[in-house]
Amino acid sequence: MFLEPTSGDESPVPFTLPTYRQETLRHILLGDYGAITDAIGQLVALGYSDRVAWSDPIPTGRSGEYVAVMTRRRGMRS
């Protein structure tokens, strides 16, 4: 991408947009429904995550076992 110069004699000035890279980290909670909701509540109370960032606990198909997932993204330092 080039910006057009304001006067007729100058050549175009190269312009590149900065790249934004992200690191991704997934937290997975696996266990009883109550244990999962309590752990999510503790992470929220600590300010580590928002409750809406977590998936609803989903049954795994094993008796009484559920899974919930949260994905965190953060910008990487160059």
C-alpha positions in Angstrom: 0.0 0.0 0.0 1.3 3.4 -0.9 0.3 6.9 0.1 0.0 9.4 -2.7 2.4 12.4 -2.3 0.9 15.9 -2.0 3.3 17.5 -4.6 3.8 16.2 -8.1 7.7 15.7 -7.9 7.9 13.3 -4.9 7.8 9.5 -5.2 5.2 7.5 -3.2 5.9 6.9 0.5 5.8 3.2 1.4 3.4 2.5 4.2 2.8 -0.8 5.9 0.3 -1.6 8.6 1.7 -3.1 11.8 1.1 -6.8 12.3 -0.7 -7.9 15.4 0.2 -11.4 16.5 -1.5 -13.1 19.4 -0.7 -15.9 21.7 -3.6 -18.3 22.5 -4.1 -20.2 25.7 -7.0 -22.5 26.4 -8.1 -23.5 29.9 -10.0 -26.7 30.2 -11.9 -27.7 33.3 -13.0 -31.3 33.6 -15.0 -32.7 36.5 -18.2 -32.5 38.4 -20.7 -29.8 37.4 -20.5 -28.1 40.8 -16.7 -28.3 40.9 -16.5 -26.6 37.5 -18.9 -23.8 38.3 -17.1 -23.2 41.7 -13.7 -23.1 39.9 -15.0 -20.6 37.3 -16.4 -18.5 40.2 -13.0 -18.5 41.9 -11.2 -17.4 38.7 -13.7 -14.7 38.2 -13.3 -13.5 41.9 -9.5 -13.4 41.4 -10.0 -11.2 38.3 -8.4 -13.8 36.0 -11.4 -14.2 33.7 -14.9 -13.1 33.1 -17.7 -15.6 33.6 -19.0 -15.0 30.0 -15.6 -16.1 28.7 -16.2 -19.7 29.7 -18.3 -22.1 27.8 -21.3 -23.6 29.6 -20.3 -26.9 31.2 -21.0 -29.7 28.7 -21.6 -33.3 29.6 -18.7 -35.5 28.4 -20.8 -38.7 28.2 -19.2 -40.1 31.3 -21.3 -40.3 34.4 -21.4 -37.0 36.1 -18.5 -35.5 34.2 -18.6 -32.1 32.5 -16.1 -30.0 30.5 -15.9 -26.2 30.2 -13.4 -24.3 28.1 -12.1 -20.7 28.1 -9.7 -19.2 25.5 -7.5 -16.3 26.4 -5.7 -14.3 23.7 -3.0 -11.7 24.3 -0.8 -9.7 22.1 2.8 -10.9 21.7 5.8 -8.8 22.3 8.1 -8.4 19.3 
